[in-house]
Amino acid sequence: MDTRRMVNTFRNAPTYSKSVFLNTNPSIVSGVSGCTMFESVSWQGNNVFHNFLTYRLTQSSVKQFENRFGYGFAYSKMKKSISENGNIYMMPYPKLCTYVESNLKKDVSYSLSYNVLGNFWAHVTGQASGNRSNNNLSASIEWANKNVSVQMSANKVTNQNNQVNISFTKRLFSPWLFGGQCTLAAENGILSSSLIKSYEGMFGYQDDKLSYAVTVDQSLSTALRAVVHFKSNTTSVELKHEPSKNELKCMLAQQVVLSKNLSMKGQVNSDGQFSGNIILRLMKCCTFSLSAMYNHYMDRSQVGLEVSTK
């Protein structure tokens, strides 16, 4: 679970999102789930402490009913900020956030983000099965400001080679930017240049209404991704050419905000896949999400309903 969605005081923490390397896939649910959260906030001068307990109940065609319990803690520090019209106000600046979640089988997932100093951050996430036979640990360090983002991350998965990912973005001059990333595999903890798994370069444009990027990877596959924002509506387009297969793939996604509490998402691609969401929010504490997915490889379409309460 993404604790940064749940803890408002932590919403400003930077995380590397590949800039305009875009992920526009809407979420699809093939079952029913619900989430309840109990939270408390305390203030000591300019320090804000946030504790919360969560309970989730899920049911799907893959897993039967599953209960998950979680605890989270966030610490923020209030700092002065100046708005565009010159007004001075106080806003929370996140320093630490941690979250642990487990089910009745003792499967555990956890995450921690810590502001080491200024724009320098450290992140740790992981999962462990109840019998500890399957573990996944990811750790990263990141330095980010308005113009530059640099990140190095390492992943350790049971019975698999460890991986190290290095990525960066640099704003040339507003709103143009470029970046790149490289993934290396490590055997027995030793990195080797011959074990480079992938690398990718990006050049793009980004402002409040329009973002697009051109990327090229090690196989010379080229992708063009563009996102257009108009008021509260968003249109996303992706074109990808793979020379090795001599094929061109395309994807179109649309998000429409019909009212303050009702929005819709849809996506279709050249492989004949279609997915969509209808999201209804009630009284700021309850959200209904109806999802559907279909493609010509499936015997039948999938429909799911998700209910969240706070």
C-alpha positions as CSV (number, residue, x, y, z in Angstrom):
1,M,0.0,0.0,0.0
2,D,1.3,3.4,-0.9
3,T,1.4,5.2,2.5
4,R,2.1,8.6,0.8
5,R,-1.5,8.5,-0.5
6,M,-2.8,7.9,3.0
7,V,-0.6,10.4,4.9
8,N,-1.2,14.0,3.7
9,T,1.8,15.3,5.6
10,F,4.0,13.1,3.5
11,R,2.7,14.1,0.0
12,N,5.6,16.4,-0.7
13,A,8.3,13.8,-0.4
14,P,10.1,13.4,-3.8
15,T,10.3,10.0,-5.5
16,Y,11.9,9.3,-8.8
17,S,9.0,8.9,-11.4
18,K,11.1,8.8,-14.5
19,S,10.0,12.3,-15.1
20,V,8.0,12.0,-18.3
21,F,8.5,8.2,-18.6
22,L,4.8,7.8,-18.2
23,N,2.7,5.1,-16.6
24,T,-0.9,5.7,-17.7
25,N,-2.4,2.2,-17.0
26,P,-5.6,2.5,-15.0
27,S,-5.9,0.0,-12.1
28,I,-8.1,-3.1,-12.7
29,V,-9.7,-5.0,-9.9
30,S,-10.9,-8.6,-10.3
31,G,-12.5,-8.8,-6.9
32,V,-13.7,-6.8,-3.9
33,S,-11.6,-5.0,-1.3
34,G,-12.2,-2.5,1.5
35,C,-9.9,-0.4,3.7
36,T,-10.5,1.3,7.0
37,M,-8.1,3.7,8.7
38,F,-7.8,5.1,12.2
39,E,-5.5,8.0,12.6
40,S,-4.2,10.5,15.2
41,V,-2.2,13.7,14.7
42,S,-0.3,15.5,17.5
43,W,1.6,18.8,17.4
44,Q,4.6,19.8,19.4
45,G,5.7,23.3,18.3
46,N,6.6,23.0,14.6
47,N,6.7,19.2,14.8
48,V,3.8,17.1,13.5
49,F,3.5,13.4,14.5
50,H,1.0,11.2,12.6
51,N,0.1,7.7,13.7
52,F,-2.4,5.5,11.8
53,L,-3.8,1.9,11.9
54,T,-5.3,0.3,8.8
55,Y,-7.4,-2.8,8.2
56,R,-8.0,-4.2,4.7
57,L,-10.3,-7.0,3.6
58,T,-9.9,-8.4,0.1
59,Q,-11.5,-11.1,-2.0
60,S,-10.6,-12.1,-5.5
61,S,-10.6,-15.0,-7.9
62,V,-6.9,-15.5,-7.2
63,K,-7.1,-15.3,-3.4
64,Q,-10.0,-16.0,-1.1
65,F,-10.8,-13.6,1.7
66,E,-7.6,-12.0,3.1
67,N,-7.3,-9.8,6.2
68,R,-4.4,-7.3,6.3
69,F,-3.4,-5.2,9.3
70,G,-1.0,-2.2,9.1
71,Y,0.6,0.5,11.2
72,G,2.2,3.7,10.0
73,F,4.1,6.6,11.4
74,A,5.0,9.9,9.8
75,Y,7.0,12.9,11.1
76,S,6.9,16.3,9.5
77,K,8.3,19.7,10.3
78,M,6.3,22.9,9.7
79,K,8.2,25.5,7.6
80,K,7.3,28.9,6.2
81,S,6.4,29.1,2.5
82,I,5.6,32.0,0.2
83,S,2.8,31.8,-2.3
84,E,2.8,33.4,-5.8
85,N,0.9,36.4,-4.5
86,G,3.4,37.0,-1.7
87,N,1.4,35.5,1.2
88,I,3.4,33.7,3.9
89,Y,1.9,30.4,5.3
90,M,3.1,27.3,7.1
91,M,3.2,24.0,5.4
92,P,4.4,20.5,6.6
93,Y,7.7,19.3,5.2
94,P,8.1,15.5,5.5
95,K,11.1,14.1,7.3
96,L,10.2,10.4,8.0
97,C,7.5,8.0,7.1
98,T,7.3,4.3,7.8
99,Y,4.6,1.7,7.3
100,V,4.3,-2.1,8.1
101,E,1.5,-4.4,7.0
102,S,0.9,-8.1,7.6
103,N,-1.8,-10.7,7.1
104,L,-2.8,-13.7,9.2
105,K,-0.2,-15.9,7.4
106,K,2.5,-13.5,8.6
107,D,3.3,-12.3,5.1
108,V,4.9,-8.8,5.7
109,S,5.4,-5.8,3.6
110,Y,7.1,-2.6,4.7
111,S,8.4,0.8,3.5
112,L,10.4,3.6,5.0
113,S,11.4,7.0,3.6
114,Y,13.8,9.3,5.4
115,N,14.9,12.8,4.6
116,V,18.7,12.6,5.3
117,L,19.5,16.2,4.6
118,G,17.9,18.9,2.4
119,N,17.2,17.3,-1.0
120,F,18.8,14.0,-0.1
121,W,16.5,11.1,0.6
122,A,16.7,7.4,1.4
123,H,14.0,4.8,0.7
124,V,13.6,1.2,1.7
125,T,10.8,-1.2,0.7
126,G,10.4,-4.9,1.0
127,Q,8.2,-8.0,1.3
128,A,8.7,-11.3,3.1
129,S,6.5,-14.4,3.0
130,G,5.4,-16.0,6.2
131,N,7.8,-18.9,6.0
132,R,10.6,-16.4,4.8
133,S,11.2,-18.5,1.7
134,N,10.6,-15.6,-0.6
135,N,12.0,-12.2,0.2
136,N,12.2,-9.0,-1.8
137,L,14.2,-5.9,-0.6
138,S,14.7,-2.7,-2.4
139,A,16.8,0.3,-1.2
140,S,17.5,3.6,-2.9
141,I,19.1,6.9,-2.3
142,E,18.0,10.0,-4.2
143,W,18.9,13.6,-4.6
144,A,16.3,15.8,-6.3
145,N,15.5,19.5,-6.8
146,K,13.5,21.3,-9.4
147,N,16.1,20.9,-12.1
148,V,18.0,17.6,-11.4
149,S,17.1,14.2,-10.1
150,V,19.6,11.4,-9.5
151,Q,18.8,8.0,-8.0
152,M,20.6,4.8,-7.3
153,S,18.6,1.8,-6.2
154,A,19.4,-1.9,-5.4
155,N,17.0,-4.8,-5.5
156,K,17.6,-8.2,-3.8
157,V,15.2,-11.0,-4.6
158,T,15.4,-14.6,-3.3
159,N,16.8,-17.0,-5.9
160,Q,17.5,-14.2,-8.4
161,N,20.5,-12.1,-9.4
162,N,20.7,-8.8,-7.5
163,Q,20.1,-5.7,-9.6
164,V,21.3,-2.1,-9.4
165,N,19.6,0.7,-11.2
166,I,21.1,4.2,-11.9
167,S,18.9,6.9,-13.3
168,F,18.9,10.7,-13.7
169,T,17.0,13.6,-15.2
170,K,18.2,17.1,-15.9
171,R,16.2,20.1,-16.9
172,L,18.2,21.8,-19.7
173,F,16.1,25.0,-19.7
174,S,12.5,25.2,-18.8
175,P,10.5,23.2,-19.9
176,W,13.0,20.9,-21.8
177,L,14.7,18.0,-20.1
178,F,16.7,14.9,-20.8
179,G,17.6,11.8,-18.8
180,G,18.6,8.2,-18.8
181,Q,18.7,5.0,-16.8
182,C,20.8,1.8,-16.7
183,T,20.2,-1.5,-15.0
184,L,23.0,-3.9,-14.0
185,A,22.8,-7.4,-12.7
186,A,25.1,-8.6,-10.0
187,E,26.2,-12.2,-9.3
188,N,27.3,-13.0,-5.8
189,G,27.2,-9.3,-5.0
190,I,29.8,-8.4,-7.7
191,L,28.8,-6.0,-10.4
192,S,30.2,-6.5,-13.9
193,S,29.9,-4.2,-17.0
194,S,29.2,-7.3,-19.1
195,L,26.0,-7.8,-17.0
196,I,24.3,-4.6,-18.2
197,K,20.7,-5.7,-18.6
198,S,19.2,-2.6,-20.1
199,Y,19.8,1.1,-20.7
200,E,17.5,3.9,-22.0
201,G,17.8,7.5,-22.9
202,M,15.1,10.2,-22.9
203,F,14.5,13.7,-24.2
204,G,11.3,15.4,-23.4
205,Y,9.2,18.5,-22.8
206,Q,7.1,19.1,-19.6
207,D,4.8,21.9,-18.4
208,D,1.4,22.1,-16.7
209,K,-0.6,21.4,-19.8
210,L,1.6,19.2,-22.0
211,S,4.3,16.6,-21.5
212,Y,5.9,14.4,-24.1
213,A,9.1,12.3,-24.3
214,V,11.0,10.3,-26.8
215,T,12.9,7.3,-25.4
216,V,15.4,4.9,-27.0
217,D,16.6,1.7,-25.4
218,Q,19.4,-0.8,-26.0
219,S,17.5,-2.7,-28.7
220,L,16.8,0.6,-30.5
221,S,13.1,0.4,-29.7
222,T,11.8,3.9,-29.9
223,A,8.8,5.2,-28.0
224,L,6.9,8.5,-28.1
225,R,4.7,9.3,-25.1
226,A,2.6,12.4,-24.7
227,V,0.1,13.6,-22.1
228,V,-2.2,16.6,-22.6
229,H,-4.0,18.3,-19.6
230,F,-7.1,20.4,-20.3
231,K,-8.8,21.7,-17.2
232,S,-9.4,18.5,-15.2
233,N,-9.2,16.1,-18.2
234,T,-6.1,14.2,-19.3
235,T,-5.4,12.5,-22.6
236,S,-2.4,10.1,-22.9
237,V,-0.9,8.7,-26.1
238,E,1.9,6.2,-26.6
239,L,3.5,5.0,-29.8
240,K,6.3,2.4,-29.7
241,H,8.3,0.9,-32.5
242,E,10.3,-2.3,-32.1
243,P,12.8,-2.8,-35.0
244,S,13.6,-6.4,-34.0
245,K,9.9,-7.4,-34.5
246,N,9.2,-4.7,-37.1
247,E,6.0,-3.7,-35.4
248,L,4.4,-0.5,-34.2
249,K,2.2,-0.5,-31.1
250,C,0.0,2.3,-29.9
251,M,-2.0,3.1,-26.8
252,L,-4.6,5.7,-26.0
253,A,-5.8,6.6,-22.4
254,Q,-8.4,9.2,-21.3
255,Q,-9.4,10.5,-17.9
256,V,-12.5,12.7,-17.6
257,V,-13.7,14.4,-14.5
258,L,-17.4,14.7,-14.8
259,S,-18.0,16.4,-11.4
260,K,-16.4,17.0,-8.1
261,N,-17.1,13.4,-7.0
262,L,-17.3,11.5,-10.3
263,S,-14.6,10.6,-12.7
264,M,-13.9,8.1,-15.5
265,K,-10.8,6.4,-16.9
266,G,-10.4,4.4,-20.1
267,Q,-7.6,2.8,-22.1
268,V,-7.4,1.0,-25.4
269,N,-4.3,-0.3,-27.3
270,S,-3.4,-1.9,-30.6
271,D,-3.4,-5.4,-29.1
272,G,-7.1,-5.3,-28.7
273,Q,-7.1,-4.7,-24.9
274,F,-9.6,-2.3,-23.3
275,S,-9.9,-1.3,-19.7
276,G,-11.9,1.3,-17.8
277,N,-12.8,2.7,-14.4
278,I,-15.7,4.7,-13.0
279,I,-14.8,6.3,-9.6
280,L,-17.4,7.8,-7.3
281,R,-16.4,9.6,-4.1
282,L,-19.0,10.2,-1.3
283,M,-18.7,12.5,1.7
284,K,-14.9,12.6,1.5
285,C,-14.7,9.3,3.4
286,C,-16.0,6.7,1.0
287,T,-14.9,5.8,-2.6
288,F,-16.5,3.3,-5.0
289,S,-14.5,2.1,-8.0
290,L,-16.1,0.0,-10.8
291,S,-13.5,-1.5,-13.1
292,A,-13.7,-3.6,-16.3
293,M,-11.2,-5.2,-18.6
294,Y,-11.5,-7.0,-21.9
295,N,-9.2,-8.3,-24.7
296,H,-9.6,-10.7,-27.6
297,Y,-7.4,-13.3,-25.8
298,M,-9.8,-13.6,-22.9
299,D,-12.7,-16.0,-22.8
300,R,-14.7,-13.4,-20.9
301,S,-14.3,-9.9,-19.7
302,Q,-13.4,-9.1,-16.1
303,V,-15.4,-6.7,-13.9
304,G,-14.6,-5.7,-10.3
305,L,-15.8,-3.4,-7.6
306,E,-13.6,-1.7,-4.9
307,V,-14.9,0.1,-1.9
308,S,-12.6,2.3,0.3
309,T,-13.6,4.1,3.5
310,K,-11.8,6.4,5.8
